[in-house]
Amino acid sequence: MNIYKLTGLNIEVTDAMRQYAEDKLGKLDRISDQIVDARVVMSYDSNQNAANPAKVEVQLNVPGGVIRAEERGLDTYAAVDLVVEKLERQLRRFKGRLIGQRNDRVEIPEEPEVEEREPQIARVKRHVLRPMAPEDAAIQMEALGHDFFLFRNVDTDLVSVIYRRHDGDYGLIEPAS
């Protein structure tokens, strides 16, 4: 696999780290020959996330799209292992969709493994959109123990979603006008 860009943020990427990432990501070629190239960003932030300060983000360019994953670990090697596992699952799903789109069903030998199923809508829930400030929505979200909360923003009168980010802060999604 051609890693066209491997960069480090708040970390110096050593030759050993680069070689490890190239070796691990190179194994993805066994799953799919559709990978054009990859972009890898390694970062280290001991202040934000003390439990898992190393983060590895990978973007695989494939025909017709992009496959992206990020993972955190104790060090960059552990994060690379985790992100490669996530990319393997995504590539298998991507490959399954490509095969499903073809009319000529070609038998492709797969590795014996637990079969992953396509995600489905398992439940539909109706929710009353109450007007509230984003701060109140965050309190409501925390009280319910959810990772996101849908509400009508009292300031903008728009349907909005507040969510908990990986770094512990909140994000707010509003429709573009």
Biotite code that builds the C-alpha atoms (Angstrom):
import biotite.structure as struc

atoms = struc.array([
    struc.Atom([0.000, 0.000, 0.000], chain_id="A", res_id=1, res_name="MET", atom_name="CA", element="C"),
    struc.Atom([1.210, 3.461, -0.823], chain_id="A", res_id=2, res_name="ASN", atom_name="CA", element="C"),
    struc.Atom([1.131, 5.768, 2.204], chain_id="A", res_id=3, res_name="ILE", atom_name="CA", element="C"),
    struc.Atom([1.401, 9.111, 0.494], chain_id="A", res_id=4, res_name="TYR", atom_name="CA", element="C"),
    struc.Atom([1.444, 11.155, 3.680], chain_id="A", res_id=5, res_name="LYS", atom_name="CA", element="C"),
    struc.Atom([2.355, 10.210, 7.248], chain_id="A", res_id=6, res_name="LEU", atom_name="CA", element="C"),
    struc.Atom([2.501, 13.149, 9.609], chain_id="A", res_id=7, res_name="THR", atom_name="CA", element="C"),
    struc.Atom([2.810, 13.663, 13.321], chain_id="A", res_id=8, res_name="GLY", atom_name="CA", element="C"),
    struc.Atom([1.133, 16.261, 15.529], chain_id="A", res_id=9, res_name="LEU", atom_name="CA", element="C"),
    struc.Atom([2.893, 16.928, 18.857], chain_id="A", res_id=10, res_name="ASN", atom_name="CA", element="C"),
    struc.Atom([4.997, 13.858, 18.143], chain_id="A", res_id=11, res_name="ILE", atom_name="CA", element="C"),
    struc.Atom([8.052, 13.006, 16.076], chain_id="A", res_id=12, res_name="GLU", atom_name="CA", element="C"),
    struc.Atom([7.297, 10.055, 13.818], chain_id="A", res_id=13, res_name="VAL", atom_name="CA", element="C"),
    struc.Atom([10.294, 7.750, 14.027], chain_id="A", res_id=14, res_name="THR", atom_name="CA", element="C"),
    struc.Atom([11.369, 5.336, 11.313], chain_id="A", res_id=15, res_name="ASP", atom_name="CA", element="C"),
    struc.Atom([10.202, 2.448, 13.504], chain_id="A", res_id=16, res_name="ALA", atom_name="CA", element="C"),
    struc.Atom([6.736, 3.999, 13.885], chain_id="A", res_id=17, res_name="MET", atom_name="CA", element="C"),
    struc.Atom([6.535, 4.648, 10.146], chain_id="A", res_id=18, res_name="ARG", atom_name="CA", element="C"),
    struc.Atom([7.621, 1.083, 9.318], chain_id="A", res_id=19, res_name="GLN", atom_name="CA", element="C"),
    struc.Atom([5.134, -0.392, 11.805], chain_id="A", res_id=20, res_name="TYR", atom_name="CA", element="C"),
    struc.Atom([2.264, 1.620, 10.309], chain_id="A", res_id=21, res_name="ALA", atom_name="CA", element="C"),
    struc.Atom([3.266, 0.688, 6.760], chain_id="A", res_id=22, res_name="GLU", atom_name="CA", element="C"),
    struc.Atom([3.497, -3.021, 7.659], chain_id="A", res_id=23, res_name="ASP", atom_name="CA", element="C"),
    struc.Atom([0.129, -3.087, 9.434], chain_id="A", res_id=24, res_name="LYS", atom_name="CA", element="C"),
    struc.Atom([-1.688, -1.028, 6.786], chain_id="A", res_id=25, res_name="LEU", atom_name="CA", element="C"),
    struc.Atom([-0.069, -3.110, 4.047], chain_id="A", res_id=26, res_name="GLY", atom_name="CA", element="C"),
    struc.Atom([-2.026, -6.118, 5.321], chain_id="A", res_id=27, res_name="LYS", atom_name="CA", element="C"),
    struc.Atom([-5.224, -4.353, 4.272], chain_id="A", res_id=28, res_name="LEU", atom_name="CA", element="C"),
    struc.Atom([-4.260, -5.044, 0.648], chain_id="A", res_id=29, res_name="ASP", atom_name="CA", element="C"),
    struc.Atom([-5.206, -8.694, 1.301], chain_id="A", res_id=30, res_name="ARG", atom_name="CA", element="C"),
    struc.Atom([-8.792, -7.639, 1.969], chain_id="A", res_id=31, res_name="ILE", atom_name="CA", element="C"),
    struc.Atom([-9.223, -5.254, -0.939], chain_id="A", res_id=32, res_name="SER", atom_name="CA", element="C"),
    struc.Atom([-7.198, -4.374, -3.987], chain_id="A", res_id=33, res_name="ASP", atom_name="CA", element="C"),
    struc.Atom([-9.273, -1.196, -4.380], chain_id="A", res_id=34, res_name="GLN", atom_name="CA", element="C"),
    struc.Atom([-7.108, 0.927, -2.048], chain_id="A", res_id=35, res_name="ILE", atom_name="CA", element="C"),
    struc.Atom([-5.416, 3.683, -4.024], chain_id="A", res_id=36, res_name="VAL", atom_name="CA", element="C"),
    struc.Atom([-3.380, 5.214, -1.205], chain_id="A", res_id=37, res_name="ASP", atom_name="CA", element="C"),
    struc.Atom([-3.506, 6.176, 2.459], chain_id="A", res_id=38, res_name="ALA", atom_name="CA", element="C"),
    struc.Atom([-3.014, 9.256, 4.613], chain_id="A", res_id=39, res_name="ARG", atom_name="CA", element="C"),
    struc.Atom([-1.954, 8.734, 8.243], chain_id="A", res_id=40, res_name="VAL", atom_name="CA", element="C"),
    struc.Atom([-1.831, 11.283, 11.059], chain_id="A", res_id=41, res_name="VAL", atom_name="CA", element="C"),
    struc.Atom([-0.294, 10.317, 14.400], chain_id="A", res_id=42, res_name="MET", atom_name="CA", element="C"),
    struc.Atom([-0.777, 12.608, 17.372], chain_id="A", res_id=43, res_name="SER", atom_name="CA", element="C"),
    struc.Atom([-0.021, 12.589, 21.058], chain_id="A", res_id=44, res_name="TYR", atom_name="CA", element="C"),
    struc.Atom([-1.874, 14.639, 23.660], chain_id="A", res_id=45, res_name="ASP", atom_name="CA", element="C"),
    struc.Atom([-1.166, 13.811, 27.300], chain_id="A", res_id=46, res_name="SER", atom_name="CA", element="C"),
    struc.Atom([-3.341, 16.688, 28.573], chain_id="A", res_id=47, res_name="ASN", atom_name="CA", element="C"),
    struc.Atom([-6.661, 15.862, 26.858], chain_id="A", res_id=48, res_name="GLN", atom_name="CA", element="C"),
    struc.Atom([-6.879, 12.116, 27.317], chain_id="A", res_id=49, res_name="ASN", atom_name="CA", element="C"),
    struc.Atom([-4.540, 10.744, 29.960], chain_id="A", res_id=50, res_name="ALA", atom_name="CA", element="C"),
    struc.Atom([-5.791, 7.142, 29.608], chain_id="A", res_id=51, res_name="ALA", atom_name="CA", element="C"),
    struc.Atom([-5.125, 6.951, 25.851], chain_id="A", res_id=52, res_name="ASN", atom_name="CA", element="C"),
    struc.Atom([-2.924, 9.868, 24.805], chain_id="A", res_id=53, res_name="PRO", atom_name="CA", element="C"),
    struc.Atom([-1.853, 8.509, 21.389], chain_id="A", res_id=54, res_name="ALA", atom_name="CA", element="C"),
    struc.Atom([-4.233, 8.894, 18.445], chain_id="A", res_id=55, res_name="LYS", atom_name="CA", element="C"),
    struc.Atom([-3.890, 7.543, 14.902], chain_id="A", res_id=56, res_name="VAL", atom_name="CA", element="C"),
    struc.Atom([-6.157, 8.720, 12.086], chain_id="A", res_id=57, res_name="GLU", atom_name="CA", element="C"),
    struc.Atom([-6.140, 6.927, 8.717], chain_id="A", res_id=58, res_name="VAL", atom_name="CA", element="C"),
    struc.Atom([-7.862, 7.877, 5.495], chain_id="A", res_id=59, res_name="GLN", atom_name="CA", element="C"),
    struc.Atom([-7.915, 5.297, 2.706], chain_id="A", res_id=60, res_name="LEU", atom_name="CA", element="C"),
    struc.Atom([-8.700, 6.591, -0.761], chain_id="A", res_id=61, res_name="ASN", atom_name="CA", element="C"),
    struc.Atom([-10.704, 4.063, -2.758], chain_id="A", res_id=62, res_name="VAL", atom_name="CA", element="C"),
    struc.Atom([-12.442, 4.425, -6.114], chain_id="A", res_id=63, res_name="PRO", atom_name="CA", element="C"),
    struc.Atom([-15.683, 6.280, -5.517], chain_id="A", res_id=64, res_name="GLY", atom_name="CA", element="C"),
    struc.Atom([-15.014, 7.274, -1.941], chain_id="A", res_id=65, res_name="GLY", atom_name="CA", element="C"),
    struc.Atom([-12.972, 7.450, 1.210], chain_id="A", res_id=66, res_name="VAL", atom_name="CA", element="C"),
    struc.Atom([-12.738, 5.074, 4.154], chain_id="A", res_id=67, res_name="ILE", atom_name="CA", element="C"),
    struc.Atom([-11.684, 6.787, 7.376], chain_id="A", res_id=68, res_name="ARG", atom_name="CA", element="C"),
    struc.Atom([-11.015, 5.614, 10.921], chain_id="A", res_id=69, res_name="ALA", atom_name="CA", element="C"),
    struc.Atom([-9.368, 6.919, 14.055], chain_id="A", res_id=70, res_name="GLU", atom_name="CA", element="C"),
    struc.Atom([-8.447, 5.226, 17.303], chain_id="A", res_id=71, res_name="GLU", atom_name="CA", element="C"),
    struc.Atom([-6.680, 6.064, 20.549], chain_id="A", res_id=72, res_name="ARG", atom_name="CA", element="C"),
    struc.Atom([-4.246, 3.920, 22.485], chain_id="A", res_id=73, res_name="GLY", atom_name="CA", element="C"),
    struc.Atom([-1.578, 3.984, 25.165], chain_id="A", res_id=74, res_name="LEU", atom_name="CA", element="C"),
    struc.Atom([1.015, 4.470, 22.429], chain_id="A", res_id=75, res_name="ASP", atom_name="CA", element="C"),
    struc.Atom([0.996, 4.864, 18.663], chain_id="A", res_id=76, res_name="THR", atom_name="CA", element="C"),
    struc.Atom([1.647, 1.155, 18.111], chain_id="A", res_id=77, res_name="TYR", atom_name="CA", element="C"),
    struc.Atom([-1.489, 0.179, 20.053], chain_id="A", res_id=78, res_name="ALA", atom_name="CA", element="C"),
    struc.Atom([-3.503, 2.872, 18.257], chain_id="A", res_id=79, res_name="ALA", atom_name="CA", element="C"),
    struc.Atom([-2.273, 1.584, 14.871], chain_id="A", res_id=80, res_name="VAL", atom_name="CA", element="C"),
    struc.Atom([-3.404, -1.947, 15.795], chain_id="A", res_id=81, res_name="ASP", atom_name="CA", element="C"),
    struc.Atom([-6.863, -0.695, 16.795], chain_id="A", res_id=82, res_name="LEU", atom_name="CA", element="C"),
    struc.Atom([-7.322, 1.498, 13.729], chain_id="A", res_id=83, res_name="VAL", atom_name="CA", element="C"),
    struc.Atom([-6.292, -1.347, 11.397], chain_id="A", res_id=84, res_name="VAL", atom_name="CA", element="C"),
    struc.Atom([-8.938, -3.607, 12.999], chain_id="A", res_id=85, res_name="GLU", atom_name="CA", element="C"),
    struc.Atom([-11.579, -0.936, 12.416], chain_id="A", res_id=86, res_name="LYS", atom_name="CA", element="C"),
    struc.Atom([-10.437, -0.415, 8.818], chain_id="A", res_id=87, res_name="LEU", atom_name="CA", element="C"),
    struc.Atom([-10.578, -4.177, 8.169], chain_id="A", res_id=88, res_name="GLU", atom_name="CA", element="C"),
    struc.Atom([-14.268, -4.222, 9.169], chain_id="A", res_id=89, res_name="ARG", atom_name="CA", element="C"),
    struc.Atom([-15.021, -1.172, 7.042], chain_id="A", res_id=90, res_name="GLN", atom_name="CA", element="C"),
    struc.Atom([-13.177, -2.592, 4.028], chain_id="A", res_id=91, res_name="LEU", atom_name="CA", element="C"),
    struc.Atom([-15.055, -5.896, 4.292], chain_id="A", res_id=92, res_name="ARG", atom_name="CA", element="C"),
    struc.Atom([-18.342, -3.962, 4.310], chain_id="A", res_id=93, res_name="ARG", atom_name="CA", element="C"),
    struc.Atom([-17.177, -1.815, 1.381], chain_id="A", res_id=94, res_name="PHE", atom_name="CA", element="C"),
    struc.Atom([-16.107, -4.896, -0.542], chain_id="A", res_id=95, res_name="LYS", atom_name="CA", element="C"),
    struc.Atom([-19.465, -6.548, 0.157], chain_id="A", res_id=96, res_name="GLY", atom_name="CA", element="C"),
    struc.Atom([-21.304, -3.542, -1.220], chain_id="A", res_id=97, res_name="ARG", atom_name="CA", element="C"),
    struc.Atom([-19.159, -3.548, -4.360], chain_id="A", res_id=98, res_name="LEU", atom_name="CA", element="C"),
    struc.Atom([-19.841, -7.207, -4.919], chain_id="A", res_id=99, res_name="ILE", atom_name="CA", element="C"),
    struc.Atom([-23.542, -6.685, -4.235], chain_id="A", res_id=100, res_name="GLY", atom_name="CA", element="C"),
    struc.Atom([-23.679, -3.972, -6.895], chain_id="A", res_id=101, res_name="GLN", atom_name="CA", element="C"),
    struc.Atom([-22.323, -6.293, -9.560], chain_id="A", res_id=102, res_name="ARG", atom_name="CA", element="C"),
    struc.Atom([-24.801, -8.467, -11.359], chain_id="A", res_id=103, res_name="ASN", atom_name="CA", element="C"),
    struc.Atom([-22.230, -11.157, -11.979], chain_id="A", res_id=104, res_name="ASP", atom_name="CA", element="C"),
    struc.Atom([-21.883, -12.800, -8.588], chain_id="A", res_id=105, res_name="ARG", atom_name="CA", element="C"),
    struc.Atom([-18.278, -13.895, -8.426], chain_id="A", res_id=106, res_name="VAL", atom_name="CA", element="C"),
    struc.Atom([-17.452, -16.271, -5.626], chain_id="A", res_id=107, res_name="GLU", atom_name="CA", element="C"),
    struc.Atom([-14.755, -14.727, -3.490], chain_id="A", res_id=108, res_name="ILE", atom_name="CA", element="C"),
    struc.Atom([-13.187, -16.917, -0.834], chain_id="A", res_id=109, res_name="PRO", atom_name="CA", element="C"),
    struc.Atom([-13.444, -15.277, 2.550], chain_id="A", res_id=110, res_name="GLU", atom_name="CA", element="C"),
    struc.Atom([-11.538, -15.972, 5.688], chain_id="A", res_id=111, res_name="GLU", atom_name="CA", element="C"),
    struc.Atom([-13.474, -17.993, 8.262], chain_id="A", res_id=112, res_name="PRO", atom_name="CA", element="C"),
    struc.Atom([-14.631, -15.349, 10.665], chain_id="A", res_id=113, res_name="GLU", atom_name="CA", element="C"),
    struc.Atom([-17.676, -14.215, 12.546], chain_id="A", res_id=114, res_name="VAL", atom_name="CA", element="C"),
    struc.Atom([-19.992, -12.830, 9.911], chain_id="A", res_id=115, res_name="GLU", atom_name="CA", element="C"),
    struc.Atom([-20.807, -9.172, 10.409], chain_id="A", res_id=116, res_name="GLU", atom_name="CA", element="C"),
    struc.Atom([-24.261, -8.082, 9.494], chain_id="A", res_id=117, res_name="ARG", atom_name="CA", element="C"),
    struc.Atom([-25.252, -4.823, 7.917], chain_id="A", res_id=118, res_name="GLU", atom_name="CA", element="C"),
    struc.Atom([-26.568, -2.274, 10.422], chain_id="A", res_id=119, res_name="PRO", atom_name="CA", element="C"),
    struc.Atom([-30.343, -1.958, 10.500], chain_id="A", res_id=120, res_name="GLN", atom_name="CA", element="C"),
    struc.Atom([-32.822, 0.424, 12.041], chain_id="A", res_id=121, res_name="ILE", atom_name="CA", element="C"),
    struc.Atom([-33.744, -1.568, 15.129], chain_id="A", res_id=122, res_name="ALA", atom_name="CA", element="C"),
    struc.Atom([-36.031, 0.970, 16.782], chain_id="A", res_id=123, res_name="ARG", atom_name="CA", element="C"),
    struc.Atom([-37.946, 4.107, 15.873], chain_id="A", res_id=124, res_name="VAL", atom_name="CA", element="C"),
    struc.Atom([-38.493, 6.582, 18.647], chain_id="A", res_id=125, res_name="LYS", atom_name="CA", element="C"),
    struc.Atom([-40.736, 9.644, 18.534], chain_id="A", res_id=126, res_name="ARG", atom_name="CA", element="C"),
    struc.Atom([-39.373, 12.697, 20.326], chain_id="A", res_id=127, res_name="HIS", atom_name="CA", element="C"),
    struc.Atom([-41.096, 15.971, 21.194], chain_id="A", res_id=128, res_name="VAL", atom_name="CA", element="C"),
    struc.Atom([-38.828, 18.859, 20.173], chain_id="A", res_id=129, res_name="LEU", atom_name="CA", element="C"),
    struc.Atom([-38.987, 21.214, 23.108], chain_id="A", res_id=130, res_name="ARG", atom_name="CA", element="C"),
    struc.Atom([-37.526, 24.704, 22.698], chain_id="A", res_id=131, res_name="PRO", atom_name="CA", element="C"),
    struc.Atom([-34.463, 25.063, 24.918], chain_id="A", res_id=132, res_name="MET", atom_name="CA", element="C"),
    struc.Atom([-31.010, 26.592, 25.053], chain_id="A", res_id=133, res_name="ALA", atom_name="CA", element="C"),
    struc.Atom([-28.057, 24.381, 24.068], chain_id="A", res_id=134, res_name="PRO", atom_name="CA", element="C"),
    struc.Atom([-26.833, 24.455, 27.683], chain_id="A", res_id=135, res_name="GLU", atom_name="CA", element="C"),
    struc.Atom([-30.183, 23.089, 28.888], chain_id="A", res_id=136, res_name="ASP", atom_name="CA", element="C"),
    struc.Atom([-30.100, 20.438, 26.169], chain_id="A", res_id=137, res_name="ALA", atom_name="CA", element="C"),
    struc.Atom([-26.651, 19.333, 27.382], chain_id="A", res_id=138, res_name="ALA", atom_name="CA", element="C"),
    struc.Atom([-27.989, 19.016, 30.942], chain_id="A", res_id=139, res_name="ILE", atom_name="CA", element="C"),
    struc.Atom([-30.978, 17.015, 29.666], chain_id="A", res_id=140, res_name="GLN", atom_name="CA", element="C"),
    struc.Atom([-28.679, 14.767, 27.590], chain_id="A", res_id=141, res_name="MET", atom_name="CA", element="C"),
    struc.Atom([-26.477, 14.053, 30.612], chain_id="A", res_id=142, res_name="GLU", atom_name="CA", element="C"),
    struc.Atom([-29.525, 13.388, 32.808], chain_id="A", res_id=143, res_name="ALA", atom_name="CA", element="C"),
    struc.Atom([-30.771, 10.798, 30.314], chain_id="A", res_id=144, res_name="LEU", atom_name="CA", element="C"),
    struc.Atom([-27.288, 9.251, 29.962], chain_id="A", res_id=145, res_name="GLY", atom_name="CA", element="C"),
    struc.Atom([-27.296, 9.685, 26.169], chain_id="A", res_id=146, res_name="HIS", atom_name="CA", element="C"),
    struc.Atom([-24.442, 10.649, 23.846], chain_id="A", res_id=147, res_name="ASP", atom_name="CA", element="C"),
    struc.Atom([-26.623, 13.063, 21.853], chain_id="A", res_id=148, res_name="PHE", atom_name="CA", element="C"),
    struc.Atom([-29.873, 14.988, 22.238], chain_id="A", res_id=149, res_name="PHE", atom_name="CA", element="C"),
    struc.Atom([-32.279, 16.420, 19.650], chain_id="A", res_id=150, res_name="LEU", atom_name="CA", element="C"),
    struc.Atom([-33.988, 19.736, 20.490], chain_id="A", res_id=151, res_name="PHE", atom_name="CA", element="C"),
    struc.Atom([-35.321, 22.998, 19.039], chain_id="A", res_id=152, res_name="ARG", atom_name="CA", element="C"),
    struc.Atom([-32.800, 25.766, 19.730], chain_id="A", res_id=153, res_name="ASN", atom_name="CA", element="C"),
    struc.Atom([-34.649, 28.616, 21.437], chain_id="A", res_id=154, res_name="VAL", atom_name="CA", element="C"),
    struc.Atom([-32.094, 31.138, 20.135], chain_id="A", res_id=155, res_name="ASP", atom_name="CA", element="C"),
    struc.Atom([-32.310, 30.194, 16.434], chain_id="A", res_id=156, res_name="THR", atom_name="CA", element="C"),
    struc.Atom([-35.625, 28.264, 16.289], chain_id="A", res_id=157, res_name="ASP", atom_name="CA", element="C"),
    struc.Atom([-33.754, 25.535, 14.370], chain_id="A", res_id=158, res_name="LEU", atom_name="CA", element="C"),
    struc.Atom([-33.801, 21.809, 15.042], chain_id="A", res_id=159, res_name="VAL", atom_name="CA", element="C"),
    struc.Atom([-30.393, 21.068, 16.565], chain_id="A", res_id=160, res_name="SER", atom_name="CA", element="C"),
    struc.Atom([-28.429, 18.148, 17.959], chain_id="A", res_id=161, res_name="VAL", atom_name="CA", element="C"),
    struc.Atom([-25.993, 18.415, 20.840], chain_id="A", res_id=162, res_name="ILE", atom_name="CA", element="C"),
    struc.Atom([-23.519, 15.567, 21.268], chain_id="A", res_id=163, res_name="TYR", atom_name="CA", element="C"),
    struc.Atom([-20.620, 14.517, 23.474], chain_id="A", res_id=164, res_name="ARG", atom_name="CA", element="C"),
    struc.Atom([-17.260, 14.622, 21.691], chain_id="A", res_id=165, res_name="ARG", atom_name="CA", element="C"),
    struc.Atom([-14.407, 12.168, 22.269], chain_id="A", res_id=166, res_name="HIS", atom_name="CA", element="C"),
    struc.Atom([-12.463, 14.858, 24.103], chain_id="A", res_id=167, res_name="ASP", atom_name="CA", element="C"),
    struc.Atom([-15.301, 15.309, 26.649], chain_id="A", res_id=168, res_name="GLY", atom_name="CA", element="C"),
    struc.Atom([-16.577, 18.621, 25.237], chain_id="A", res_id=169, res_name="ASP", atom_name="CA", element="C"),
    struc.Atom([-19.896, 19.080, 23.459], chain_id="A", res_id=170, res_name="TYR", atom_name="CA", element="C"),
    struc.Atom([-20.633, 19.617, 19.781], chain_id="A", res_id=171, res_name="GLY", atom_name="CA", element="C"),
    struc.Atom([-23.691, 21.305, 18.313], chain_id="A", res_id=172, res_name="LEU", atom_name="CA", element="C"),
    struc.Atom([-25.139, 20.407, 14.902], chain_id="A", res_id=173, res_name="ILE", atom_name="CA", element="C"),
    struc.Atom([-27.496, 22.853, 13.217], chain_id="A", res_id=174, res_name="GLU", atom_name="CA", element="C"),
    struc.Atom([-28.859, 22.841, 9.679], chain_id="A", res_id=175, res_name="PRO", atom_name="CA", element="C"),
    struc.Atom([-27.118, 25.141, 7.198], chain_id="A", res_id=176, res_name="ALA", atom_name="CA", element="C"),
    struc.Atom([-29.309, 27.909, 5.890], chain_id="A", res_id=177, res_name="SER", atom_name="CA", element="C"),
])
